[in-house]
């Protein structure tokens, strides 16, 4: 089981009311709802920082606690262009992920040049 920490959070009445309304619709307990909102907010924020070139894809993946491949899939779903050269990718990926990525790259772009495209 993961170790957790207790964090006290102060919300305005308005924010608490909105949280409770959403929680009832989703049918989750308050703690679960807040954790889900934090996770979603973190993902959005990290993607935005990557889009603004404040984070590398490797660092963004680390912050989110996902593999590079998973982060690239997040970018694909969000329609965010991936701007990396193939050597930068090879330097980061493990051998196992490299084989998966090369198969994915071949299906999407077909060459080994520079990765600079927008997934649609």
C-alpha positions in Angstrom: 0.0 0.0 0.0 1.2 3.5 -0.9 2.2 5.8 2.0 0.0 8.8 2.1 0.1 12.2 3.8 -2.7 14.2 5.3 -3.0 17.7 3.7 -5.4 20.3 5.0 -7.1 22.3 2.2 -9.1 25.5 2.7 -11.8 26.1 0.2 -14.2 29.0 -0.2 -17.9 28.1 0.3 -18.4 28.5 -3.4 -15.6 26.1 -4.3 -16.8 23.6 -1.7 -20.4 23.8 -3.0 -19.1 23.2 -6.6 -17.0 20.3 -5.5 -19.9 18.7 -3.7 -22.2 19.2 -6.7 -19.6 17.5 -8.9 -19.0 14.8 -6.4 -22.7 13.9 -6.2 -22.9 13.6 -10.0 -19.8 11.5 -10.1 -20.8 9.5 -7.0 -17.4 9.6 -5.4 -16.3 10.4 -1.8 -14.8 13.9 -1.3 -11.2 12.6 -1.0 -11.4 10.6 -4.2 -12.9 13.5 -6.1 -10.2 15.9 -4.9 -7.5 13.4 -5.9 -9.0 13.0 -9.3 -9.2 16.7 -9.8 -5.5 17.1 -8.7 -4.4 14.3 -11.1 -6.4 15.9 -14.0 -5.1 19.4 -13.2 -1.5 18.1 -13.0 -1.7 16.4 -16.4 -3.2 19.6 -18.0 -0.6 21.8 -16.3 2.4 19.6 -17.3 1.1 19.3 -20.9 0.8 23.1 -21.1 4.3 23.5 -19.7 5.6 21.1 -22.3 3.7 23.0 -25.0 5.3 26.2 -23.9 8.7 24.4 -23.9 9.2 24.8 -20.2 9.6 21.0 -19.7 11.1 18.3 -21.8 9.0 15.3 -22.6 11.3 13.2 -20.4 10.9 15.6 -17.4 7.2 15.9 -18.0 6.8 12.1 -17.9 8.8 12.0 -14.7 6.6 14.6 -13.0 3.4 12.7 -14.0 4.9 9.4 -13.0 4.4 7.8 -16.4 6.7 6.3 -19.0 7.8 8.5 -21.9 5.7 6.4 -24.2 2.6 7.1 -22.1 3.4 10.8 -22.1 3.8 10.8 -25.9 0.3 9.2 -26.1 -1.1 11.9 -23.8 0.4 14.5 -26.2 -1.2 12.7 -29.1 -4.6 12.7 -27.5 -4.3 16.4 -26.6 -3.1 17.2 -30.2 0.2 18.7 -29.0 3.0 18.6 -31.5 6.1 16.5 -30.5 9.3 18.4 -31.2 12.3 16.1 -30.7 15.1 14.7 -32.8 15.4 11.0 -32.9 18.8 11.0 -31.1 17.2 12.8 -28.1 14.5 10.1 -28.0 17.1 7.3 -28.2 19.1 8.8 -25.3 16.0 8.8 -23.1 14.3 5.5 -23.9 15.1 2.1 -22.6 15.8 -0.6 -25.1 12.3 -2.1 -24.6 10.6 1.2 -25.1 12.8 2.1 -28.0 11.5 -1.0 -30.0 7.9 0.0 -29.2 8.5 3.6 -30.1 10.3 2.8 -33.4 7.3 0.6 -34.4 5.0 3.5 -33.5 7.1 6.1 -35.3 7.3 3.9 -38.5 3.5 3.7 -38.5 3.2 7.5 -38.0 6.0 9.1 -39.9 7.9 6.4 -41.7 11.4 7.9 -41.5 14.3 8.4 -39.0 14.7 12.1 -39.6 13.5 14.8 -37.3 10.3 14.4 -35.3 8.3 17.6 -35.7 4.7 17.0 -36.5 1.2 17.3 -35.1 -0.7 14.2 -34.5 -4.3 14.5 -35.7 
